[in-house]
Amino acid sequence: MKTKKTERLKIFKVISHVHGKTHLFIFVLIALVSSCSPITNEPWINLFDGETTAGWSITDGEAPLKVEDGALVTQQIDTVNYPYLVYEEEFRDFIFECDVKITGSLNTNIMIRGISDPDLNNGKVHGFQMEIDQSERQWTGGVWEERGRLWMTPLLGMGEGEKAAFAAYKNSEWNHYRIEAIADTFKFWVNGVPTSHIVDGKTDKGIIGFQVHLIQPGKESGVIRVKNPKVITENPEKYAKETTLRAKTFSTLFHSYTLEKLATGFKFTEGPAVDSAGNVYFTDIPNESILIWNTENQLDTLTNNSNFANGLYFNKDQNLLACERTPAQITLTDKNGKKSIIASRYKGRKFNQPNDLWPDGQGGVYFTDPKYGAEQDQLAQDGMHVYYIDPDRKTVIRVCDDLVKPNGIVGTPEGKNLYVTDAQARKTYIYDINEDGTLSNKTLFADLGCDGMTLDQQGNIYFTTSGARRVDIYSQDGEQVDAIHVPEQPSNVCFGGVDRDELYITARTSLYRIKMNAQGVD
C-alpha cells in the first residue's frame, strides 16, 4: 500500500529531476508539507481555557478555587469533609490527560467515571481514582475505589512493571498523567510510564475530578495545581496506547450501576425470600407484615399478622418458613395458607428471638437465635446460638454455641457448607455440614459481620455488611470482588425475578433492586 509519505517523495524526485533547480525543490517541499494534514490528528477537547474556572467547581466540602499562572488552583481548608474539584460534564469512553503539581504532604487523586448521585452515599462523589501520592510510600498511579472496594491496584514497588512506576513520580513537581477509560478497560500512565491496567465493568460513565482531601490537625495545608486537562471522546479506541502491564480483571457482576427503589414508607424491612415463580416476599417487622413484590412489578400483602416475622425462606416444597420474633418460634406456611409451628423450644426453654434461617435439601432447617432491642440481655436461652431442626421436625439440636451474636445464615446449594455471621464480633465463618446436621471445621471466611446474606451460582456471597450502607460481594475464596452502595443501611438480600438475575435488597424503610450479571441459587 502506498503511503502519503511515499507519494510525496516521488513528486519531489520528479520535480527535482525535471527542473534541476534546488530552489524549486525546496519551494515544492514546503508547499506540499504545509498543504498536507498530519496523519494522526488527535481530536483533543480542552477542559480549561487557562484563564477562568468555567466548567469547574468544588463539591462535597469547602475549598478555594482560582486561576493562577495558567493553572486551576485549589487548597486544603476543610477539616471535616473530602472536597472534590470536578468538571461539569459526564464522560463515557475517553482518554484524559493533564499535568498536576501538588505541594505539601497531602495525597490527591484523579477521579474518573465518578458517581455523584443524591440517592447514593448521601450524594458524595465515589468511584475509581488514580492516586497521586506525596507520602513516603509513593503509590502514585495506583487505583483506589472511593467508598467501594478501596485499593484495586496499590503500587508496592515490587510487582510486574511496578519498579518503574514506583519511580516515575516526581515529588512537588509538575507530573503528566494519562488515563484511558474505554468500555470496561482502564489504563493509567505517570510521566509516560504505565502504572496500572484493570478491567472492570462496574461503571460506564461519570465525572472527572480531583480530590482535595481534608486537612489533618497540625498538618501543612496542601495546594493542588492542574494544567492542560483535556479529553478525547470521539473514537478514543483509535488513539489508545499499548501497555506493558497485564490487566487485572475485577468483577463484571453488574449489568449497570442503576439501583432501583421499588417501594418505600415501611418501618423496618427484612427477610427477602423468592418463590419458584420469582416473586420476592419480605417482612416489615414493626408492622407485622409480610409483603410480596411480584414479577409484574406490583406490591401485594400476604399478611398483616406475622407475629413480627423477620427472616423468611421457601423450602424445596415451596412452603414458606418464617422466624417469628414473638412468640419466638419457627413456622411453616404451606401452599394452601395453612400455618404450623415447627420449633418453639430447645430443652424445654423458649428461644430468644429467631432471626434468620436456611432450609437444607433434606427438609431440615438451620436458624440463628440472637436477641435485639431494649431487653437483649434478658435471654430465654443460656446464650445466642445456632440450631438445626431435623427433617422429621421432632428434634431440635444446637449446632453452634461459641458465637457472640449469630445473625445471617445461608448454605451452599449442594448442602456441603454453611455460612454463619457473628454480627457482634464482626466475623463470618464457614462450616462443613455433617450427615447428621451437625457442623464441623469452623473456618474464618471474612472479617465482617452482617445482617443477611445470599449466594449466586458462581459461588459469590453477598453480605449486608454491619454498619455500612452497602452490599459487599465476596468470591468463594474470601476475596472482596464488588460492592453495591445503597442509600439506607441494608438488612438482607436475595435473588429474584423470573430469571433470578435481579438482586433484591431490604434496607430500613425501603425495598431496592439491581440487575445483575449473575443468577441466584434460591
DRENSE-811990 format. One record per atom (N, C-alpha, C): z, y, x. Coordinates in steps of 0.001 Angstrom, whole numbers, plus 500000, padded with zeros to 6 digits. Layout:
BEGIN
ZYX;...
//
This chain:
BEGIN
500000498803500849;500000500000500000;500000501245500882;499105502193500569;499046503422501337;500150504380500892;500834504959501832;501857505943501517;501301507338501639;502008508308501068;501585509705501177;501532510144502638;502486509611503406;502527509986504817;501268509504505533;500837508250505230;499641507689505857;498414508513505509;498275508882504199;497124509675503758;497087511031504470;498273511653504629;498308512965505295;497838512867506745;498295511788507438;497909511626508835;496396511460508987;495767510719508044;494314510551508095;493588511887507935;494062512695507002;493452514005506776;493563514856508033;494779514820508641;494978515618509865;493990515196510965;493801513871511114;492904513373512168;491467513804511919;491041513690510645;489668514054510297;489409515532510563;490286516378510078;490104517820510263;490138518178511739;491039517568512481;491137517867513909;489865517452514638;489307516311514251;488104515801514919;486886516673514611;486769517096513336;485598517860512914;485598519252513533;486681519907513493;486709521313513923;487100521472515394;487874520514515850;488276520615517246;489094521838517545;489717522375516546;490482523605516714;491972523349516500;492734523626517503;494169523382517410;494818524225516338;494358525518516245;494994526412515285;494682525976513869;493512525419513621;493180524937512275;494028523716511932;494245522848512878;495078521650512662;496495522059512236;497028523025512944;498380523483512634;498433524105511247;497375524898510932;497323525552509619;497317524509508487;496464523507508639;496366522468507606;497663521673507521;498263521385508667;499524520660508697;500592521389507895;500693522697508143;501697523496507424;501405523515505929;500129523686505575;499758523744504160;500077522446503443;499749521328504095;499978520029503459;501464519744503290;502244519999504332;503680519739504268;504338520588503197;503928521855503114;504555522755502151;504150522432500723;502969521806500547;502500521529499189;502983520204498648;503538519344499488;503983518007499049;505490517998498834;505939517457497700;507372517336497408;507973516231498264;509276516320498574;509919515231499294;509833513941498486;509754512826499178;509641511542498492;510887511265497667;512067511595498193;513318511398497464;513877512769497100;513752513114495852;514260514400495378;515403514121494402;516612514044494923;517761513629494112;518110514710493095;518219514339491820;518452515338490753;519924515688490584;520502516342491575;521914516703491510;522143517810490476;523275517716489795;523738518768488885;525026519340489468;525024520628489792;526223521257490335;527247521488489223;528494521132489490;529565521319488512;530407522562488795;530020523320489812;530784524509490202;529808525542490744;529918526769490221;528976527812490631;529396528542491906;530550528181492453;531014528788493693;531703530124493526;531736530647492290;532302531980492066;533344532027490953;533199531181489928;534122531216488791;534655529807488512;535671529721487653;536249528434487272;535573527864486026;534406528401485659;533722527973484437;533545526458484409;533960525844483293;533845524400483117;535058523623483578;535964524275484308;537140523596484863;538420524147484226;539420523283484080;540694523713483505;541808522790483981;543040523227483756;544225522442484090;544757521795482807;545080520499482877;545645519797481735;546845518973482181;547645518535481218;548804517647481449;549925518297482250;549964519606482326;551041520250483055;550627521640483507;551387522211484425;551141523570484899;550681523565486351;549660524342486619;549173524553487977;548231525755487942;548251526584488972;547330527734489004;545917527241489292;544940528056488944;543541527735489237;542800529026489575;542153529045490717;541393530229491131;540239529794492026;539369530745492339;538282530509493280;538555531324494534;538459530681495679;538752531349496950;537823530796498023;537062531676498666;536128531289499721;535184530178499272;534677530308498038;533703529350497534;534269527998497169;535595527938496933;536235526669496576;537137526849495361;537220525808494542;538240525761493492;539571525468494161;540600526238493823;541889526096494487;542985525950493450;543819524918493615;544993524745492771;546153524322493652;547363524357493077;548549524152493901;549667523518493074;550535522761493736;551681522147493068;552717523199492683;553067523255491396;554201524077490971;555038523352489920;554453522326489258;555138521632488161;556133520629488725;557369520667488241;558406519746488720;558660518606487747;557910518559486654;558132517545485615;556894516690485361;555733517351485259;554501516672484857;553539516471486030;552486515709485738;551431515460486717;550141516112486223;549926517397486556;548748518102486047;547452517556486649;546353517835485951;545014517493486433;544112518717486368;543274518862487378;542156519799487342;540960518994486856;540449519301485659;539417518459485057;538178519264484695;537052518568484704;535800519174484256;535633518919482768;534940519816482068;534920519817480613;534082518708479983;533163518109480728;532282517099480150;532742515688480497;532317514730479660;532493513322479970;531189512793480570;531307511806481450;530141511201482083;530201509687481922;529036509094481765;528962507638481610;528588507021482965;527309506842483238;526874506344484543;526515507536485420;527022507553486653;526788508727487501;527074508425488964;526611509318489803;527011509395491211;527672510756491387;528831510766491990;529588512012492164;529873512222493638;529681513451494100;530050513811495458;530798515136495454;531675515309496418;532412516569496560;533056516620497937;533541517801498296;534324517994499511;535710518474499090;536726517872499676;538108518212499310;538934518425500574;539776519454500524;540738519699501595;542113519880500963;543081519131501439;544443519303500923;545380519605502082;546348520436501806;547368520773502795;548727520489502202;549682520187503061;550992519787502584;551101518274502566;552231517764502120;552496516322502181;552078515584500913;551425516280499983;551075515640498721;549941514639498904;549815513733497936;548586512961497809;547974513329496469;546653513346496434;545945513632495198;544955512507494972;544036512689494048;543042511664493808;541887512268493022;540797511538492987;539646511922492175;539607510976490975;539832511519489790;539794510725488561;538340510565488120;537945509330487810;536602509086487288;536698508280485999;535814508594485066;535844507977483735;537262508002483169;537936509118483389;539297509275482891;539325509394481376;540401508894480793;540589508935479341;541624510001479012;541292510858478069;542230511860477569;542155511819476049;542999510969475459;542974510705474020;544355510997473447;544466511865472445;545778512191471869;546541510972471356;545822509892471013;546471508704470467;546883507707471536;546593507987472807;546929507065473884;547754507777474948;548871507153475336;549720507709476399;550110509154476144;550376509479474868;550750510844474487;549718511867474937;548453511437474978;547384512341475368;547235512546476858;548050511878477673;547993512063479121;546733511418479698;546164512071480700;544982511547481365;545331510239482075;544460509248481934;544674507988482640;543338507319482913;543338506360483832;542125505662484202;542013505475485707;540773505245486193;540538504987487610;540668506251488439;541255506093489636;541412507205490566;541100506744491981;540334507550492695;540147507317494127;541214508111494873;542025507415495604;543177508043496255;542755508940497421;543440510096497526;543351510967498701;544776511134499189;545089510525500313;546485510305500694;546796510962502036;547679511956501999;548090512657503226;549285511994503904;549888510983503258;551093510369503828;550742509508505041;551761508961505676;551539508161506878;550746506889506587;550860506355505364;550133505116505059;548621505357504990;548197506560504579;546792506977504542;545905505966503807;546189505784502529;545384504872501714;544221505612501039;543739506656501662;542597507397501122;541405506460500948;540783506523499770;539647505654499478;540018504426498693;541317504171498552;541757503082497693;541655503479496224;541760502501495331;541602502756493903;542891502411493167;543333503364492360;544562503244491579;544197503448490109;544782502661489210;544562502883487792;545808503530487188;545698504818486906;546814505589486361;547183505080484973;548483504809484770;549018504307483504;548328503011483081;548007502189484073;547354500916483793;547801499858484770;546848499291485495;547158498188486411;547624498652487780;547748499960487972;548227500572489216;547248500264490349;547721499735491503;546814499576492638;545779498491492360;544502498887492418;543400497939492296;542927497515493691;542769498484494582;542403498185495978;543194499097496904;544451498781497191;545174499566498192;544574499297499571;544450500340500384;543901500166501724;545040499905502700;545124498683503170;546208498317504075;545779498392505529;544500498712505774;544017498821507142;543793497486507815;543765496379507025;543690495056507643;542517494223507146;542061494465505918;541040493613505329;539641493962505783;538671493293505140;537267493489505477;536864494958505296;536398495569506344;535947496947506269;537058497965506196;538315497507506095;539405498452505860;539798499223507118;539587498636508289;539974499351509505;539177500634509657;537861500539509387;537029501739509461;537400502714508348;537634502201507143;538006503058506017;539349503729506266;540254502982506863;541592503489507143;541533504691508081;540555504681508984;540441505752509990;539487506862509566;538839506708508407;537801507664508016;538358509022507625;539525509040507037;540087510291506507;540633511178507630;540393512495507498;540879513472508472;541932514357507806;543157514227508252;544279514932507644;544090516449507668;544344517073506500;544361518528506344;543039519189506719;541939518406506683;540617518958506952;539717518702505741;538527519278505789;537566519003504747;537046517573504907;537063516825503819;536544515458503800;535531515330502668;534514514517502918;533446514344501931;533619513005501209;533473513037499884;533679511847499060;532430511556498231;532128510298498101;531032509849497238;531547508699496368;531295508790495070;531686507747494123;530486507405493250;530182506132493145;529146505657492237;529811504867491116;529560505285489877;530079504582488700;528879504253487817;528352503064487975;527138502651487279;527408501333486560;527344501385485226;527703500228484390;529140499822484741;529374498572485151;530734498119485461;531009498071486958;530146498707487755;530282498653489215;530661500022489768;531675500033490623;532198501262491215;532200501112492742;531617502098493428;531608502108494888;532171503443495378;532883503388496506;533593504565496996;533366504726498498;533140505989498913;532962506319500332;533835507521500695;534327507530501924;535022508681502509;534317509030503810;533758510239503868;533031510678505055;531962509668505478;531268509112504481;530188508171504742;530614506749504994;531919506492505013;532442505148505275;532810504484503940;532274503300503633;532642502615502388;534102502179502421;534830502480501344;536268502172501321;536675501189500222;535968501175499099;536310500268498004;535052499920497227;535084498744496595;533951498274495793;534528497339494732;534518497786493476;535107496975492418;534124496819491260;534325495745490512;533573495501489276;534591495352488156;534468496212487152;535427496203486047;534781496842484823;534835496159483698;534164496651482504;535056497348481509;536176497901481979;537178498423481051;536744499716480362;536182500653481120;535792501934480518;534325502212480818;533628502777479846;532208503046480047;531886504533480166;532863505400479910;532642506828480096;533990507538480174;533964508788480650;535203509553480723;535030510798481566;536141511462481847;536122512740482543;536254512557484058;535893513606484785;536088513690486229;537158514750486476;538072514470487385;539126515442487659;539866515139488943;540844515976489246;541660515852490453;543128515973490045;543949514992490418;545366515065490071;546095515986491044;546905516878490475;547623517846491297;548981517299491729;549577516441490918;550897515860491185;552015516887490995;553167516374490617;554345517245490526;554888517484491928;555704518504492055;556288518811493355;557718518288493390;558034517524494422;559364516961494581;560338518020495100;561610517958494667;562602518931495142;562686518944496669;562660520128497229;562784520266498676;561502520040499451;560409519696498745;559142519445499421;558270520698499424;557386520780500422;556443521884500515;555400521760499401;555043522877498814;554021522881497766;552649522634498388;551971521590497938;550655521266498466;549553522044497767;548459522266498492;547310523011497965;546076522108498012;545294522143496939;544070521357496846;542884522309496761;541888522102497607;540658522889497593;539472521954497377;538597522337496461;537442521499496115;536167522317496249;535206521779496989;533890522427497141;532777521446496746;531678522018496308;530429521284496104;530534520052495194;531308520115494105;531305518969493193;529966518885492463;529347517716492484;528030517570491864;527844516127491409;526965515950490426;526718514614489882;525224514363489727;524874513096489765;523563512619489338;523788511761488104;523207512151486998;523348511381485760;522024510800485278;520927511281485849;519600510796485463;519191509639486376;519126508429485802;518778507227486565;519580507099487864;520917507140487782;521704507100489027;521493505822489836;521129504727489166;520906503476489887;519771503605490907;518842504534490653;517713504768491563;518192505319492903;519324506018492884;519820506685494088;521088506025494638;521432504868494092;522640504165494541;522453503643495964;523556503599496706;523535503131498086;524109501719498179;523677501022499215;524258499721499508;525627499923500168;526498498952499978;527802498999500632;528025497699501378;528754497779502482;529037496585503273;530221495798502733;530903496353501724;532102495706501189;531753494767500040;532379493599500017;532239492694498883;532967493276497678;532418493058496511;533032493582495292;534269492777494921;535292493495494510;536477492860493941;536343492943492423;536231491803491777;535948491772490341;537229491659489541;537338492525488534;538502492527487659;538107492056486268;539068492060485407;538861491553484055;537724492264483335;536977491485482563;535970492052481660;536326491653480231;537614491718479913;538087491274478605;537750492243477486;537511493507477835;537252494491476799;535767494602476476;535435494570475183;534087494966474771;533981496492474872;535062497164474552;535127498617474657;536590498980474816;536845500277474991;538233500709475129;538696501395473847;538126500982472724;538444501612471455;539509500811470714;540670501395470585;541762500787469849;541793501377468447;541765500527467427;541763500995466040;543175500944465448;543548501982464749;544774501943463953;544350501535462539;544720500319462145;544270499774460865;545125500235459702;546417500310459914;547340500696458840;548607501253459466;549269502168458754;550488502772459276;551412503120458110;552584503679458438;553548504034457405;554607502975457177;554643501960458025;555654500910457909;556925501339458647;557974500542458541;559224500866459235;559324500160460587;559007498875460642;559027498138461919;558191496876461755;556966496916462296;556060495776462155;556327494744463246;556099493477462907;556356492370463829;555541491148463405;555680490085464191;555294488741463838;553876488451463413;552814489009464026;551469488703463552;551125487224463754;550441486663462770;550024485256462815;548706485134462071;547815484289462573;546489484156461985;546362482812461268;545721482835460091;545456481580459385;544082481055459782;543674479920459229;542433479266459637;541198480092459311;541304481021458356;540168481852457973;540051483111458818;541076483422459615;541057484618460447;541855485775459903;542486485592458704;543347486641458158;544624486737458985;545116487949459189;546314488157460005;547481488567459119;548553487776459186;549794488038458458;550767488719459413;551534489679458927;552542490318459766;553702490786458894;554818491090459530;556025491468458801;556352492939458988;556988493511457991;557634494822458100;559105494528457844;559866494339458908;561200493744458810;562141494509457885;562361495825458076;563328496534457217;562941496528455733;561646496483455454;561189496477454056;561109495075453468;561482494069454267;561454492657453835;560074492231453338;559034492743453998;557673492474453543;556930491556454510;556066490717453950;555042490011454711;553709490479454154;552900491047455048;551631491652454641;550461490892455261;549267491136454751;548072490448455233;546969491469455476;546401491445456684;545166492180456927;544047491152456884;543237491201455834;542267490132455645;540955490414456372;540082489439456362;538820489550457094;537844490521456436;538199491020455255;537402492056454591;537926493454454909;538847493511455894;539437494783456325;540215495470455207;540961494682454461;541816495195453404;543247494722453636;544195495532453183;545619495210453326;546153494640452028;546743493444452104;547370492797450955;548842492558451250;549584492223450218;551009491900450363;551253490474449899;551903489687450756;552273488329450377;553596488315449641;554581489052450162;555888489106449519;556648490350449943;557527490814449085;558458491891449407;559893491382449363;560029490075449556;561345489433449553;561371488379450656;561253488848451898;561071487938453032;562357487577453758;563500488056453269;564768487850453976;564705488412455402;564106489579455513;563981490275456799;563282489393457844;562198488752457430;561455487864458335;560938488636459539;560939487945460685;560480488516461948;559223487774462399;559351486800463286;558199486067463783;557601485124462749;556257485040462766;555519484140461883;554580483272462720;554189482118462162;553178481280462802;552694480247461791;551393479953461815;550853478881460986;550832477589461802;551344476489461213;551293475224461923;549939474544461700;549779473341462244;548486472658462195;548041472335460776;548979472297459827;548649472021458423;548486473295457606;548468474432458276;548299475739457638;549451476107456709;550641475626457047;551858476090456398;552411477259457206;552938478270456528;553438479467457206;554904479302457563;555182479339458867;556554479278459375;557067480696459582;558352480906459319;558928482247459450;560340482179459998;560652483143460896;562027483348461360;562671484372460432;563594483942459585;564269484843458659;565610485256459252;565778486563459441;566982487070460101;568212486922459220;568036487081457937;569161486928457001;568690486034455859;569217484812455776;570459484309456377;570267483446457624;569523483881458621;569382483216459916;568868481788459773;567590481671459412;567027480346459187;565523480345459476;564979479137459650;563541478939459801;563036478342458493;562001478962457935;561459478477456668;559992478097456814;559525477280455877;558128476855455813;557612477101454406;556533477838454297;555886478084453004;554545477373452999;554375476428452056;553133475656452049;551992476445451402;550819475806451337;549635476489450828;549720476797449337;550656476177448661;550858476448447232;551928477511446990;552494478049448070;553504479091447939;554925478576447824;555124477269447963;556474476711447873;557179476847449215;558370477461449211;559117477693450445;560282476742450569;560493476228451783;561628475354452051;562273475734453371;563560475467453513;564301475739454755;564197474504455634;563745474684456886;563635473527457776;564690473536458888;565398474643459074;566513474684460030;567360475912459746;568676475712459706;569585476835459482;570868476729460299;571074475593460945;572320475390461699;572075474535462929;572944474714463898;572981473853465071;574422473425465291;574659472109465249;576004471552465370;576965472200464383;576483472398463159;577322472891462079;577511474391462026;576982475110462996;577147476563463021;575826477258462750;575863478399462087;574650479159461797;574009479666463085;572742479936462996;572055480571464109;572415482055464156;572106482681465290;572396484115465442;571429484947464598;570146484880464992;569138485730464361;567755485245464836;567244484142464295;565956483607464754;564902484709464852;564197484706465990;563345485849466308;561858485513466356;561507484545467151;560099484216467330;559965482707467459;558764482179467130;558601480723467117;557191480301467496;557084479007467834;555787478400468136;555819476928467739;554898476484466854;554831475074466475;553946474289467436;554390473116467839;553550472295468700;552602471441467855;551770470691468497;550788469886467785;551341468644467139;552620468324467405;553243467125466839;553973467412465534;554073468671465166;554806469032463957;556174469613464229;556560469681465496;557831470289465862;557692471796466016;558844472500466116;558839473959466205;559862474421467243;559404475214468206;560311475886469144;560597477289468623;561852477744468758;562162479115468367;563275479700469217;563241481026469356;564284481744470097;565306482297469122;566560482412469596;567656482830468712;568547483867469396;568035485079469626;568867486155470171;569598486855469027;570087488042469297;570612488889468227;570447490342468651;570010491172467710;569824492600467941;570592493376466880;570769494666467147;571431495506466168;572848495869466568;573571496509465649;574909497048465937;575917495954466248;575730494764465697;576717493693465879;576171492577466759;575366492925467732;574733491880468529;575695491142469450;576897491663469641;577901490946470436;578683489939469607;578516489984468304;579210489050467417;578246487921467079;578323486851467870;577366485762467763;577929484591466966;577062483995466171;577438482778465455;577450481584466404;576522481586467367;576478480538468382;577230480994469636;577281480114470639;578020480455471861;577159481195472880;576052481702472458;575146482444473314;573799482580472622;572840483117473336;571493483274472794;570589482257473483;570012481354472710;569355480186473279;567989479924472653;567364478826473112;566080478361472588;566277476978471999;565656476735470822;565863475471470101;564530474814469768;564617473503469441;563444472741469022;563784471952467767;562951472135466751;563089471366465511;562160470164465614;562724468954465527;561917467740465605;560884467686464481;559771466979464712;558751466872463669;559275466321462347;560336465487462409;560890464952461153;561751465970460414;562002467130461068;562773468238460500;564213467849460146;564695466783460785;566071466344460544;566986466697461714;566381466969462856;567166467196464064;566772468499464736;567763469250465174;567546470452465979;568246470258467308;567503470457468406;568115470332469728;568008471663470466;568965471915471319;568929473111472166;568194472735473446;567120473459473749;566291473099474902;566430474065476065;567080475182475845;567256476170476910;568525476965476636;569455476968477603;570733477643477376;571147478539478541;570194478894479414;570560479687480598;569856481041480645;569364481518479497;568759482838479439;569738483830478818;569577485109479148;570480486126478620;570131486447477167;568862486758476905;568420487081475543;566954486671475376;566709485394475058;565328484944474867;564695485618473660;563394485872473753;562706486553472659;561326485939472437;560275486499473060;558926486000472846;558756484573473326;557914483812472618;557711482403472955;556314481980472515;555641481188473342;554343480635472964;554047479439473867;553334478465473312;552972477282474082;551484477205474334;551096476408475321;549684476213475614;549078475263474583;547776475392474310;547174474644473202;547247473135473344;547252472624474576;547343471172474746;548780470669474689;549731471621474569;551129471252474394;551857470846475651;551350471230476817;551984470814478064;553026471802478565;552835473094478245;553722474118478802;554183475090477728;555362475683477956;555935476667477044;556332477894477839;555880479071477378;556303480341477954;557459480892477129;558509481345477799;559649481967477130;560041483210477912;560230484322477219;560638485544477903;562127485786477711;562777486250478764;564155486729478688;564068488248478642;564122488792477435;563866490218477241;564881491091477972;566137490656478006;567162491488478635;567090491410480149;566815490235480692;566709490081482145;565351490538482677;564418490851481751;563062491272482111;562377490215482987;562418488966482526;561761487855483207;561058486985482165;559922486405482557;559247485428481712;559062484153482515;559422483021481892;559380481730482564;558381480810481881;557901479831482651;557058478777482100;557762477446482329;557747476595481317;558414475297481362;557400474184481114;557692473002481619;556973471803481216;557593471287479923;556744470847479005;557228470252477754;557232468737477908;558380468123477720;558511466677477822;558179466003476492;557968464693476535;557559463954475336;558574464060474204;559854464181474539;560886464256473506;561164465695473045;560355466657473500;560526468047473100;561409468863474019;562106468222474927;562939468959475870;562058469668476894;562673470579477631;561949471367478623;562445471045480027;561560471178481006;561939470951482399;561097471826483304;561445471828484587;560688472547485620;560541474029485286;561648474679485018;561653476119484754;561124476869485970;560093477714485766;559460478444486863;559235479893486442;559592480824487321;559348482229487024;557848482475486973;557363483046485872;555949483356485728;555661484820486027;556495485720485508;556260487156485707;557571487908485618;557662488977486415;558854489829486408;558745490868485306;558705490406484078;558703491319482934;559270490592481724;559865491385480838;560303490864479562;559375491368478484;559381490707477344;558501491153476274;559110490784474932;558537491369473890;558962491072472523;558141489925471953;556847489899472282;555978488845471791;554851488591472752;554138487467472556;553042487125473459;552068486182472765;550853486107473323;549848485179472831;548939484794473983;548057483811473733;547150483292474751;545702483382474279;544779483474475243;543373483318474889;542856482000475462;541601481677475157;541058480386475538;540816480256477037;540845481381477756;540716481339479210;542059481124479903;543132481072479115;544455480877479674;545188482157479993;544569483319479717;545269484586479931;546375484732478904;547456485371479309;548591485576478419;548816487069478212;549054487453476968;549153488848476553;550603489150476193;551211490101476902;552611490450476705;552757491826476060;553631491947475074;554055493274474611;555276493648475458;554999494227476599;555997494410477645;557136495322477204;558354494889477489;559544495654477118;559519497032477769;559780498070476966;559888499420477480;558574500077477847;557441499483477453;556134500055477803;555248500104476569;554516501187476428;553587501309475306;552239500702475665;552252499415475912;551012498739476272;551183497224476118;550038496569476096;549986495115476160;549483494763477552;550286494058478321;549901493654479667;549291492260479618;548161492091480311;547440490822480293;547515490197481676;547974488949481728;548117488218482978;547240486975482958;546684486629484116;545963485364484235;546972484227484239;546477483007484087;547384481865484102;548002481635485476;547496482355486497;548074482280487837;549185483301488043;549473484092487009;550559485054487106;550162486395487674;548866486700487739;548385487986488256;547963488866487092;548427490116487090;548013491026486024;546542491363486182;545791491216485080;544350491459485124;543921492609484234;544771493056483345;544379494140482458;545593494689481719;545378495788481019;546425496396480205;545775497186479083;546337497092477902;545849497833476743;546919498837476353;546587500110476390;547547501152476060;547576501369474549;548778501530474030;548993501635472592;549849502885472332;549559503649471285;550323504879471022;551796504639470723;552134503462470203;553521503134469883;553930501895470668;555243501682470794;555744500513471509;555345499241470764;554525498368471370;554125497134470682;555291496153470564;555243495356469508;556259494328469324;555693492925469469;554445492718469019;553881491374469074;552364491440468967;551716490323469291;550251490263469299;549767488896468831;548540488877468297;547845487616468053;546355487891467944;545548486879468185;544118486982467944;543824486666466491;542851487375465928;542482487140464545;541015487410464321;540621487500463060;539218487672462720;538517486329462622;537342486348462038;536594485113461819;536323484383463126;535988485126464183;535664484512465471;536832484528466451;537990484932466010;539194485006466848;538976485844468107;538143486873468013;537879487733469165;538382489150468950;539336489301468053;539976490590467807;541470490430468080;542006491324468890;543425491271469200;544172492213468262;545111491664467500;545918492452466565;547282492712467198;547719493967467100;548951494405467758;549856495073466733;551044494530466541;552035495227465722;552825496151466630;553000497394466194;553657498395467041;554416499374466148;555698499178466046;556593500050465276;556078500312463860;555469501448463625;555102501815462244;553680501423461863;552968500746462782;551536500564462550;551037499178462946;549801498899462514;549055497717462926;547776498192463606;547511497677464825;546342498060465616;545445496848465862;544200497145466239;543249496087466560;542292496571467644;541908495651468519;540898495963469526;539995494751469702;538695495003469800;537717493944470019;537815493460471454;537716492135471649;537878491565472977;536696490678473347;536492490553474630;535528489588475147;536278488309475499;537049487851474550;537871486654474691;538214486167473294;538570484902473194;538951484327471906;540333483699472015;541103483850470957;542444483310470946;542460481814470691;543608481213470972;543780479773470762;544446479476469428;544867480533468700;545555480334467431;544624479733466385;
//
